[in-house]
Amino acid sequence: MLDVPFWLWAVFAVTVVVSLAVDLLAHREAHVIGFKEAAAWSGVWIGLALVFGAVVFLVLGVTPGVEYTTAWLLEKSLSVDNLFVFALIFAYFKVPRAYQHRVLFFGVMGALVFRGLFLAAGVAVVSRFTAVLFAFAAVLFYSTYKILREEEESFDPGRSIAVRLLRRIVPVRDDYAGMRFFVKEAGKRVATPLLAVVAAVEAADLVFAVDSVPAVLAVSDDAFIVYTSNAFAILGLRALYFLLAGLLDRFHYLSKGLALILSFIGVKLILQASHELFSSSIPEIPSPVSLAVIVVVLTASVVLSVRRPPAHGDTAPAAQDRNGDVRAPVGERPPVGERPPVEGTGERGDPPQDG
């Protein structure tokens, strides 16, 4: 384990809290986030991650710095899958574009908490039971198989465990009420569909943690490195979603690149466990090599996607409405309550009045 000074943990915590506060204040009013605004915020989050990485290099050394950069880039690349699911969830619940940032904001806050718990448990298990790395490798190989065979598990946002549990705890009304999560109806406190959307986003992140946690533990088993890298990657998810919304289907080789990265990380885990359990003569894959592989594969995937666009009919991108929102196919949007939620009244999707 690294000897991380307390002040560095404090700097990380303050940076995250201040960044979230600034982001919340900047988006306290409901509005549609355009490409330019998303690009600016993406630059902010990437810049923060790189600056913190430079501090890690200077304070903890080259090896921890490389591990942090590798883990951050790995988590950033794996998070692209989250973006597809976000688009599906928003289409399913017909979330107005002006409210989507608020959903993702609270989704990110939940992800920071749950990822912290999962990573802490993972670090504790790996430090005591090295053989568990073989199980982690099996998970990554299975994920690779599903991606290459295009056997991704179907995700039904409205019937996820989190949404069903929410509906058992509190009644969920059918229509939105601005950016509020709760309103009063007939003297009773009821939830709006926006809270159900947050629950669906959190449930999706828990599913993706099954892949990302084993993958990042292959890069480092130090709690500071794995959590800070994950946190900075997660913080940039919202801006990345709005930046790439409507363009995700164009990067059709990216899934194959992610499959290659997952299989490579699986091999790295097997070699690492074998080195510790069986023989020190079994080579391990150094972190600089891992970083180089991830960079090369991601770059090649994006370049190939741009140079070789899919032929007409090879992909089936989701339909879009006049505002550029992704729309779920007809018949695949069951209601939250008894009838489908409505976006609001008027051309601009203004929220309905309570009562």
SEMI-645075 format. One record per residue: residue in one letter; y, x, z of N, C-alpha, C in turn; residue number from 0. Coordinates in steps of 0.05 Angstrom, whole numbers. Atoms other than C-alpha are relative to their C-alpha. Layout:
<nodes>
NODE  r    n_c2    n_c1    n_c3   ca_c2   ca_c1   ca_c3    c_c2    c_c1    c_c3    k
NODE  A       Y       X       Z       Y       X       Z       Y       X       Z  NUM
...
</nodes>
This chain:
<nodes>
NODE  r    n_c2    n_c1    n_c3   ca_c2   ca_c1   ca_c3    c_c2    c_c1    c_c3    k
NODE  M     -24      17       0       0       0       0      25      17       0    0
NODE  L     -25     -15       1      70      23     -15      15      -2      26    1
NODE  D     -17       1     -24     117      41      41      27     -10     -10    2
NODE  V     -25      13      11     172      -8      20      20      -3      23    3
NODE  P     -20       3     -21     235      -3      62       9     -29       3    4
NODE  F      -8      28      -5     258     -68      94      24      -8     -16    5
NODE  W     -24       8      14     325     -65      60      -5      -7     -29    6
NODE  L       6       7      27     292     -68      -8     -11     -29      -2    7
NODE  W       9      28      -1     255    -132      11      25     -19       4    8
NODE  A     -24      16      -5     323    -158      37      16      -3     -26    9
NODE  V     -15       2      25     357    -141     -29     -13     -19     -19   10
NODE  F      15      19      17     303    -178     -67       5     -29       9   11
NODE  A      -3      28     -11     308    -240     -22      28     -10      -5   12
NODE  V     -28       8       4     384    -241     -26       6      -6     -30   13
NODE  T      -4       4      29     383    -233    -102     -12     -26      -9   14
NODE  V      12      25       8     335    -291    -110      15     -24      10   15
NODE  V     -14      22     -11     372    -337     -63      27      -4     -13   16
NODE  V     -27       2      13     441    -322     -92      -3      -9     -29   17
NODE  S       3       7      28     415    -328    -163      -7     -30      -2   18
NODE  L       7      28       1     384    -396    -149      24     -18       7   19
NODE  A     -24      16      -8     448    -420    -114      20      -1     -23   20
NODE  V     -18       0      23     491    -398    -173     -10     -17     -22   21
NODE  D      11      16      21     444    -430    -222       2     -29       6   22
NODE  L      -1      28      -8     443    -495    -183      29     -10      -2   23
NODE  L     -28       8       2     519    -497    -179      10      -2     -29   24
NODE  A      -7       0      29     526    -481    -253     -11     -24     -14   25
NODE  H      12      23      13     482    -540    -270      -1     -24      18   26
NODE  R      -1      22     -18     502    -589    -216       5     -27     -14   27
NODE  E      -5      24      16     525    -638    -269     -21      -2     -22   28
NODE  A      20       4      21     473    -667    -317      13       5     -27   29
NODE  H      -9      -4      27     483    -640    -387     -22      13     -16   30
NODE  V      20     -12      18     442    -618    -447       6      30      -3   31
NODE  I      -3     -29       2     430    -543    -447      -6       8     -29   32
NODE  G       3      -8      28     441    -516    -517     -11      29      -3   33
NODE  F      12     -26       5     416    -453    -550      17      23      11   34
NODE  K     -18     -21     -10     477    -410    -533      -1       3      30   35
NODE  E       1      -1     -29     476    -428    -460     -27      10      10   36
NODE  A      27     -10      -8     401    -417    -455      -3      30      -6   37
NODE  A       2     -29       7     408    -349    -490      16      16      21   38
NODE  A     -16     -14     -20     463    -329    -441     -15       2      27   39
NODE  W      15      -1     -25     421    -348    -380     -25      17      -2   40
NODE  S      23     -17       4     360    -314    -409       8      29       3   41
NODE  G     -10     -27      -3     401    -251    -414       6       8      29   42
NODE  V      -5      -5     -28     422    -258    -342     -26       6      16   43
NODE  W      25      -3     -15     351    -266    -316     -15      25      -8   44
NODE  I      13     -24       9     323    -210    -359      15      24      11   45
NODE  G     -16     -22     -10     381    -165    -338      -5       4      30   46
NODE  L       6      -2     -28     368    -180    -264     -27      13       4   47
NODE  A      27     -11      -3     294    -164    -272       0      30      -7   48
NODE  L       0     -28       8     308     -98    -308      16      17      20   49
NODE  V     -16     -15     -21     362     -77    -257     -17       4      25   50
NODE  F      17      -3     -24     314     -91    -200     -22      20      -6   51
NODE  G      20     -19       8     261     -52    -238      10      29       2   52
NODE  A     -12     -26      -2     308       7    -242       2       9      29   53
NODE  V      -1      -6     -28     318       3    -167     -27       8      11   54
NODE  V      27      -7      -8     243       4    -157      -7      28     -10   55
NODE  F       5     -27      10     238      66    -201      14      21      18   56
NODE  L     -15     -20     -15     292     102    -161      -9       2      29   57
NODE  V       6       0     -29     269      82     -91     -30       6       4   58
NODE  L      28      -2      -5     193      78     -97     -15      20     -18   59
NODE  G      13     -20      17     178     125    -154      -8     -11     -28   60
NODE  V       6       7      27     154     125    -226     -23     -19      -2   61
NODE  T      24      17       2      85      95    -216       5     -28       9   62
NODE  P      -7      28      -7     109      34    -177      19     -13     -20   63
NODE  G     -18      11      20     165      26    -227     -14      -9     -25   64
NODE  V      15       8      23     117      25    -285     -18     -25       6   65
NODE  E      17      23      -7      71     -23    -248      17     -26       1   66
NODE  Y     -18      23      -1     130     -70    -234       6     -10     -28   67
NODE  T      -8       8      27     152     -69    -307     -24     -12     -15   68
NODE  T      24      10      13      81     -80    -332      -7     -28      10   69
NODE  A       7      27     -11      68    -138    -284      21     -21      -8   70
NODE  W     -21      19       8     135    -170    -301      -3      -9     -29   71
NODE  L       3       6      29     124    -165    -376     -26     -17      -4   72
NODE  L      25      15       2      52    -190    -368       4     -29       8   73
NODE  E      -5      27      -9      74    -251    -328      19     -15     -19   74
NODE  K     -19      12      19     131    -263    -376     -15     -10     -25   75
NODE  S      15       8      24      83    -265    -435     -19     -23       6   76
NODE  L      19      22      -6      32    -309    -400      15     -26       5   77
NODE  S     -15      24      -6      87    -358    -381       7     -16     -25   78
NODE  V      -5      15      24      95    -377    -454     -17     -25      -1   79
NODE  D      18      23       0      35    -423    -445      13     -23      17   80
NODE  N     -13      21     -16      75    -459    -390      20     -16     -16   81
NODE  L     -21      13      15     129    -475    -440     -11     -23     -17   82
NODE  F      13      22      16      81    -516    -484      -6     -24      19   83
NODE  V       6      22     -19      60    -556    -422      25     -14       9   84
NODE  F     -25      13      -7     132    -567    -401       9     -20     -22   85
NODE  A      -8      17      22     146    -596    -470     -17     -26       0   86
NODE  L      18      23      -1      85    -642    -463       7     -19      23   87
NODE  I      -7      17     -23     105    -666    -394      26     -15      -5   88
NODE  F     -26      14       5     177    -681    -415      -4     -22     -21   89
NODE  A       4      21      20     152    -719    -476     -15     -23      12   90
NODE  Y      17      21     -12     100    -757    -436      17     -19      17   91
NODE  F     -17      17     -17     151    -782    -385      27      -7     -13   92
NODE  K     -25       6      15     207    -786    -437      24       7      17   93
NODE  V     -21      -9     -17     253    -745    -393      25       6     -17   94
NODE  P     -24      -6      15     325    -745    -419       6      30       1   95
NODE  R      -6     -29       2     347    -675    -441      18       9      22   96
NODE  A     -19      -8     -20     404    -675    -391     -12       3      27   97
NODE  Y      12      -2     -27     356    -681    -332     -22      22       1   98
NODE  Q      23     -18       1     305    -629    -354       4      25      17   99
NODE  H      -5     -25     -16     339    -569    -321      -5      -5      29  100
NODE  R       4       6     -29     338    -604    -253     -30       0       7  101
NODE  V      29       0      -4     263    -615    -260     -11      28       2  102
NODE  L      10     -27       1     250    -543    -278      10      17      23  103
NODE  F     -11     -14     -23     295    -518    -222     -17      -3      24  104
NODE  F      17       5     -24     254    -551    -168     -29       9      -6  105
NODE  G      26     -10       7     191    -533    -206      -2      30       5  106
NODE  V       0     -29      -5     210    -460    -203       0       6      30  107
NODE  M       0      -5     -29     225    -464    -128     -28      -4      11  108
NODE  G      27       4      -9     156    -493    -117     -19      22      -8  109
NODE  A      17     -22      11     124    -440    -161       4      26      16  110
NODE  L      -5     -24     -16     158    -385    -121     -16       0      27  111
NODE  V      15       3     -25     126    -412     -57     -30       2      -4  112
NODE  F      29       1       4      57    -426     -84     -11      27     -11  113
NODE  R       9     -26      10      52    -361    -124       0      21      22  114
NODE  G       0     -19     -23      72    -323     -61     -25      -3      17  115
NODE  L      24       5     -16      15    -356     -23     -25      10     -14  116
NODE  F      24      -8      15     -36    -344     -78      -2      30      -3  117
NODE  L       0     -29       3     -15    -272     -89      -6      14      26  118
NODE  A       6     -11     -27     -16    -257     -14     -30      -2       6  119
NODE  A      28       3      -4     -86    -285     -11     -16      18     -18  120
NODE  G      14     -18      19    -107    -247     -73       1      29       9  121
NODE  V      -2     -28      -9     -81    -181     -46     -18       5      24  122
NODE  A      16      -3     -24    -116    -192      20     -30       1      -7  123
NODE  V      29       1       8    -183    -209     -14      -7      25     -15  124
NODE  V       6     -24      15    -180    -151     -63      -1      25      17  125
NODE  S       0     -23     -18    -163    -101      -8     -26       2      17  126
NODE  R      24       0     -17    -226    -122      30     -26      -2     -16  127
NODE  F      23       4      16    -274    -142     -25       6       7     -29  128
NODE  T      -7     -10      27    -266    -100     -87     -17     -14     -21  129
NODE  A      18      13      19    -325    -135    -120      12     -26     -12  130
NODE  V     -12      24      10    -282    -197    -128      15       4     -27  131
NODE  L     -13      -6      25    -248    -161    -186     -18      -7     -24  132
NODE  F      18       8      22    -311    -175    -228       3     -30      -5  133
NODE  A      -5      29       3    -300    -250    -215      26      -5     -14  134
NODE  F     -26       3      14    -227    -243    -235      -3       6     -29  135
NODE  A       4      -8      28    -249    -208    -299     -14     -23     -15  136
NODE  A      15      22      13    -297    -265    -314      19     -24      -6  137
NODE  V     -20      22       4    -240    -316    -306      17       7     -25  138
NODE  L     -17      -8      23    -197    -277    -356     -16      -1     -26  139
NODE  F      17       1      24    -255    -270    -406      -4     -29      -9  140
NODE  Y       4      28       7    -267    -345    -402      25     -12     -12  141
NODE  S     -26      10      12    -193    -359    -414       3      11     -28  142
NODE  T      -2     -11      27    -196    -312    -474     -18     -16     -19  143
NODE  Y      18      15      17    -256    -350    -501      12     -27      -7  144
NODE  K     -11      26       6    -221    -417    -494      23       2     -20  145
NODE  I     -22      -3      18    -159    -392    -529      -9       6     -29  146
NODE  L       9      -7      27    -196    -361    -588     -16     -23     -13  147
NODE  R      14      22      11    -240    -422    -596      17     -25       0  148
NODE  E     -19      23      -1    -179    -467    -587     -12     -22      17  149
NODE  E      12      19     -18    -214    -501    -529      16      -3      25  150
NODE  E     -17       4     -24    -154    -508    -483      -6     -27      13  151
NODE  E       5      25     -14    -166    -560    -430      23     -20      -5  152
NODE  S     -21      20       3    -129    -625    -442      14      -5      26  153
NODE  F     -15       4     -24     -74    -639    -394      14     -27      -2  154
NODE  D     -12      27       0     -55    -711    -378      20      -1      24  155
NODE  P     -19      -1     -22      10    -707    -337       0     -24      18  156
NODE  G      -2      24     -16      10    -779    -315     -24      -4      18  157
NODE  R      24       3     -17     -60    -774    -286      -9      25      14  158
NODE  S       6     -24     -15     -56    -706    -254      -3      -7      30  159
NODE  I       5       5     -28     -78    -702    -181      27      -3      15  160
NODE  A     -26       0     -14      -6    -688    -158      15     -26      -5  161
NODE  V     -14      25       6      23    -749    -193     -15     -24      13  162
NODE  R      15      22     -13     -33    -795    -168       4       0      30  163
NODE  L      -4      -2     -29     -24    -768     -97      28     -10       7  164
NODE  L     -27       9      -5      51    -780    -102       2     -31       0  165
NODE  R      -1      29       2      40    -852    -123     -13     -14      24  166
NODE  R      13      11     -23      -5    -863     -63      18       2      25  167
NODE  I     -18      -4     -23      48    -836     -15      24     -17      -1  168
NODE  V     -25      15       3     109    -871     -43       0     -15     -27  169
NODE  P      -2      15      26     121    -925     -96      18      15     -20  170
NODE  V     -16     -13      21     147    -898    -162      10     -22     -19  171
NODE  R     -12      20      18     195    -942    -201      -4       8     -29  172
NODE  D       5      -4      28     193    -947    -277      22      14     -15  173
NODE  D     -22     -12      15     262    -923    -297      15      20      17  174
NODE  Y     -15     -22     -13     306    -863    -282      26     -11      13  175
NODE  A     -25       6     -13     367    -865    -237      17      25       1  176
NODE  G     -14     -25       1     407    -806    -260     -18      23       7  177
NODE  M      15     -23      -8     384    -741    -229     -12      -3      28  178
NODE  R      10       5     -27     362    -774    -164     -30      -2       0  179
NODE  F      29       2      -3     291    -769    -139      -8     -26      15  180
NODE  F       6      24     -16     295    -829     -92      24     -20      -3  181
NODE  V     -20      21      -1     332    -896     -93     -11     -22      19  182
NODE  K       9      23     -17     330    -959     -50      -1     -25     -17  183
NODE  E       3      25      14     303   -1023     -78     -11     -20      20  184
NODE  A       7      21     -19     299   -1086     -36      -3      11      28  185
NODE  G       0     -12     -27     314   -1044      26     -22      21       4  186
NODE  K      21     -20      -3     255    -997      12       7      25     -17  187
NODE  R      -4     -25      14     258    -924      -9     -22       5     -20  188
NODE  V      20      -5      21     223    -912     -75       7      25     -16  189
NODE  A      -5     -23      17     215    -852    -120       6      -7     -28  190
NODE  T      -5       4      28     241    -846    -190     -20      17     -16  191
NODE  P      19     -16      16     199    -819    -248       7      30       0  192
NODE  L      -7     -28       0     238    -754    -242     -16      16      21  193
NODE  L      16     -13     -20     200    -738    -178     -29       3      -9  194
NODE  A      27      -2      12     134    -752    -214      -1      23     -20  195
NODE  V       0     -22      19     155    -703    -268      -1      27      15  196
NODE  V       1     -25     -16     168    -649    -215     -29       5      10  197
NODE  A      27      -2     -10      99    -663    -186     -19      10     -23  198
NODE  A      17      -8      23      67    -656    -256       5      30      -7  199
NODE  V      -6     -28       6     104    -590    -268     -13      19      21  200
NODE  E      12     -17     -20      80    -562    -201     -30       1      -4  201
NODE  A      28       0       4       9    -583    -216      -8      18     -24  202
NODE  A       6     -17      23      12    -548    -284       2      29       8  203
NODE  D      -2     -28      -9      36    -484    -250     -24       9      16  204
NODE  L      24      -7     -15     -23    -486    -203     -23       7     -18  205
NODE  V      21      -5      20     -69    -489    -263       4      28     -13  206
NODE  F      -5     -26      13     -35    -429    -296      -3      23      19  207
NODE  A       4     -22     -20     -39    -389    -232     -28      11       0  208
NODE  V      28      -9       1    -114    -385    -243      -3      24     -19  209
NODE  D       0     -22      18    -101    -338    -301      19      23       9  210
NODE  S     -20     -20      -5     -37    -303    -280      -4      17      25  211
NODE  V       4     -15     -25     -56    -284    -209     -21      23      -4  212
NODE  P      19     -22       5    -120    -245    -229      12      21     -19  213
NODE  A     -11     -19      19     -82    -214    -287      19      20      13  214
NODE  V     -19     -18     -13     -25    -187    -245     -12      18      21  215
NODE  L      14     -17     -19     -73    -162    -192     -15      23     -13  216
NODE  A      12     -22      14    -104    -119    -245      20      23      -5  217
NODE  V     -21     -20       3     -37     -83    -252       6      15      26  218
NODE  S      -6     -12     -26     -24     -72    -178     -12     -18      22  219
NODE  D       9      15     -23     -53     -93    -111      20       1      23  220
NODE  D     -21      -1     -21      12     -82     -74      16     -26       0  221
NODE  A     -13      27      -2      44    -146     -48      28       1     -11  222
NODE  F     -28      -2       9     115    -122     -62       2       0     -31  223
NODE  I      -1      -2      29     101    -104    -135      -8     -26     -13  224
NODE  V      10      24      14      61    -166    -153      18     -24       5  225
NODE  Y     -16      24      -5     107    -216    -119      28       2     -13  226
NODE  T     -26      -3      12     174    -188    -141      -1      -3     -31  227
NODE  S       2       3      29     151    -182    -213      -5     -28      -9  228
NODE  N       5      29       6     123    -253    -213      25     -16       4  229
NODE  A     -23      16      -6     186    -280    -181      21       2     -22  230
NODE  F     -20      -4      21     233    -250    -233      -9     -12     -26  231
NODE  A      10      12      24     188    -274    -289       3     -30       2  232
NODE  I      -1      29      -4     186    -345    -260      29      -9      -1  233
NODE  L     -28       9      -1     262    -347    -249      11      -4     -28  234
NODE  G     -10       3      27     273    -339    -324     -14     -21     -17  235
NODE  L      15      19      15     225    -394    -344      17     -23     -11  236
NODE  R     -16      22       9     278    -449    -348      16       7     -25  237
NODE  A     -16      -9      23     324    -411    -394     -17       5     -25  238
NODE  L      18      -6      22     265    -388    -436      -9     -26     -13  239
NODE  Y       8      26      12     243    -460    -445      21     -12     -18  240
NODE  F     -21      11      16     310    -484    -470       7      18     -24  241
NODE  L      -5     -18      22     317    -422    -513     -20      -4     -23  242
NODE  L      21       2      20     251    -433    -548      -9     -28      -7  243
NODE  A       8      28       5     247    -509    -547       3      -6     -30  244
NODE  G       1       6      28     228    -533    -616      -9      23     -18  245
NODE  L       8     -23      16     208    -463    -639     -27      10       7  246
NODE  L      25     -11     -10     143    -454    -601     -22       1     -21  247
NODE  D      22       1      19      98    -475    -658       2      21     -22  248
NODE  R      -3     -20      21     127    -422    -704     -13      26       8  249
NODE  F      13     -25      -8      97    -366    -662     -30      -5       3  250
NODE  H      28       8      -1      26    -385    -681     -19      22       6  251
NODE  Y      17     -23      -7      -2    -315    -671       2       8      29  252
NODE  L      -5      -9     -28      24    -310    -600     -24      -7      17  253
NODE  S      23       7     -17     -36    -346    -570     -23      20      -4  254
NODE  K      21     -21       5     -83    -296    -604       8      26      14  255
NODE  G      -9     -24     -14     -41    -240    -576      -5      -2      30  256
NODE  L       5       4     -29     -45    -269    -506     -30       2       6  257
NODE  A      28      -2      -4    -120    -275    -514      -9      30       1  258
NODE  L       7     -29       1    -124    -201    -532      10      14      26  259
NODE  I     -10     -12     -24     -81    -183    -472     -17      -7      24  260
NODE  L      17       9     -22    -124    -224    -424     -27      15      -1  261
NODE  S      26     -15       2    -188    -191    -450       4      29       7  262
NODE  F      -5     -28      -8    -156    -122    -443       3       2      30  263
NODE  I      -3      -1     -29    -136    -138    -371     -27      -4      13  264
NODE  G      26       3     -11    -207    -162    -359     -16      26       0  265
NODE  V      14     -27       1    -235     -95    -382      12      19      21  266
NODE  K     -13     -17     -20    -184     -60    -338     -10      -6      28  267
NODE  L      11       8     -26    -209    -100    -278     -28      11       5  268
NODE  I      27     -10      -2    -281     -82    -292      -1      30       5  269
NODE  L       0     -29      -3    -266      -8    -299      11       7      28  270
NODE  Q     -12      -6     -26    -223      -9    -236     -21      -5      23  271
NODE  A      20       6     -21    -278     -43    -194     -23      20      -2  272
NODE  S      22     -19       3    -332       2    -223       7      28      10  273
NODE  H      -9     -26      -9    -291      64    -208      -1       1      31  274
NODE  E      -1       0     -30    -284      44    -134     -28      -5      12  275
NODE  L      26       8     -12    -354      15    -123     -23      18      -8  276
NODE  F      24     -14      10    -401      57    -166       4      30      -2  277
NODE  S      -3     -29       5    -373     124    -188      29       6      -7  278
NODE  S     -28      -8       6    -306     159    -189       2      12     -28  279
NODE  S      -1     -11      27    -326     188    -257       6     -22     -21  280
NODE  I      -7      22      18    -316     119    -288      30      -1      -3  281
NODE  P     -30      -1       3    -246     121    -319      13     -26       6  282
NODE  E     -17      24      -3    -191      73    -302      22       1     -21  283
NODE  I     -22       1      20    -136      50    -349      26       3      15  284
NODE  P     -25      -4     -14     -69      78    -326      21     -22      -6  285
NODE  S     -21      21       4      -9      31    -318      17       5     -24  286
NODE  P     -15      -4      24      31      65    -373     -14      -9     -25  287
NODE  V      16       9      23     -26      50    -422       0     -30      -1  288
NODE  S       0      29      -1     -28     -22    -399      27     -11     -10  289
NODE  L     -26       9       9      47     -29    -409       3       3     -30  290
NODE  A      -2      -4      29      42       1    -479     -16     -20     -16  291
NODE  V      16      19      14     -14     -45    -499      13     -28       0  292
NODE  I     -13      26      -2      23    -107    -475      24      -1     -19  293
NODE  V     -24      -1      18      87     -87    -512      -8      -1     -29  294
NODE  V       9      -1      28      50     -71    -577     -12     -26      -9  295
NODE  V      13      25       8       8    -134    -577      21     -23      -2  296
NODE  L     -20      21       1      67    -180    -561      18       4     -25  297
NODE  T     -17      -6      23     111    -146    -614     -15      -7     -26  298
NODE  A      15       5      24      56    -150    -666      -4     -30      -4  299
NODE  S       4      29       2      43    -224    -650      25     -14     -11  300
NODE  V     -25      13       9     116    -243    -659       6       8     -29  301
NODE  V      -6      -9      27     125    -201    -722     -18     -14     -20  302
NODE  L      19      13      18      62    -229    -754       7     -30      -3  303
NODE  S      -7      28       1      84    -300    -736      24      -5     -19  304
NODE  V     -24       3      17     151    -289    -771      -6       6     -29  305
NODE  R       6      -9      28     123    -252    -832     -20     -18     -14  306
NODE  R      21      16      12      64    -299    -842       2     -28      13  307
NODE  P      -3      27     -11      88    -370    -826     -25     -17      -7  308
NODE  P      24      16       5      32    -422    -821       3     -16     -25  309
NODE  A      -1      17      24      14    -458    -885       3     -29       8  310
NODE  H      -4      28      -6      32    -531    -888     -26     -13       7  311
NODE  G      24      13      -8     -19    -570    -849     -17      17      18  312
NODE  D      15     -17     -17     -46    -510    -811       6      -5      29  313
NODE  T      -7       6     -28      -9    -529    -749      11     -29       0  314
NODE  A      -9      28      -3      10    -597    -722      21      -1      22  315
NODE  P     -21       1     -20      76    -589    -686       7     -28       9  316
NODE  A      -7      26     -11      97    -646    -642      25     -10     -15  317
NODE  A     -23      12      13     146    -695    -673      25       4      18  318
NODE  Q     -25      -3     -15     219    -688    -653      18     -24      -6  319
NODE  D     -20      21       4     273    -740    -643      25      12     -11  320
NODE  R     -25      -9      12     344    -736    -669      14      21      16  321
NODE  N     -13     -20     -17     365    -693    -610     -16      25       3  322
NODE  G      16     -24      -1     310    -642    -620     -21      -1      22  323
NODE  D      20       2     -21     267    -667    -562     -28      -3     -13  324
NODE  V      27       4       9     192    -662    -571     -10     -27      10  325
NODE  R      10      27      -7     159    -731    -572     -30       0      -1  326
NODE  A      29       3       0      88    -745    -552      -8     -21     -20  327
NODE  P      10      19      19      46    -782    -603      -1     -28      11  328
NODE  V       1      28      -9      48    -858    -600     -27      -6      12  329
NODE  G      25       7     -13      -4    -885    -553      -9      20      21  330
NODE  E       8     -20     -19      -6    -823    -509      20       3      22  331
NODE  R     -20      -1     -22      49    -841    -460      -4     -24      18  332
NODE  P       4      22     -19      19    -887    -407      23      -1      20  333
NODE  P     -22       3     -18      70    -914    -358      -4      14      27  334
NODE  V       2     -11     -27      86    -883    -291      -8     -22      20  335
NODE  G       7      22     -17      84    -951    -257     -16     -20     -17  336
NODE  E      14      21      15      66   -1015    -294       9       0     -29  337
NODE  R      -9       0      28     107   -1003    -357      13      27      -5  338
NODE  P     -11     -27       6     134    -941    -393      28       3      11  339
NODE  P     -27      -5      -9     196    -910    -362      19       1     -23  340
NODE  V     -20       0      21     260    -918    -401      20      22       6  341
NODE  E     -19     -21      -3     311    -864    -414      26      -9      11  342
NODE  G     -26      10      -9     371    -907    -400      11     -19     -21  343
NODE  T     -13      18      18     420    -949    -437      20      14     -17  344
NODE  G     -21     -12      16     466    -933    -494     -11      23     -16  345
NODE  E       8     -21      18     464    -879    -547      -3      27      14  346
NODE  R       0     -26     -13     476    -822    -498     -20       2      22  347
NODE  G      21      -1     -20     418    -838    -452      12      -1      28  348
NODE  D     -11       2     -27     463    -857    -393     -20     -12      19  349
NODE  P      19      11     -19     423    -871    -330       6     -29       7  350
NODE  P      -4      28      -7     412    -944    -311      12      -2      28  351
NODE  Q     -11       4     -26     447    -972    -251     -22     -10      19  352
NODE  D      20       9     -20     408    -983    -187       2     -30       3  353
NODE  G       0      29      -5     386   -1053    -171      -7     -16     -24  354
</nodes>
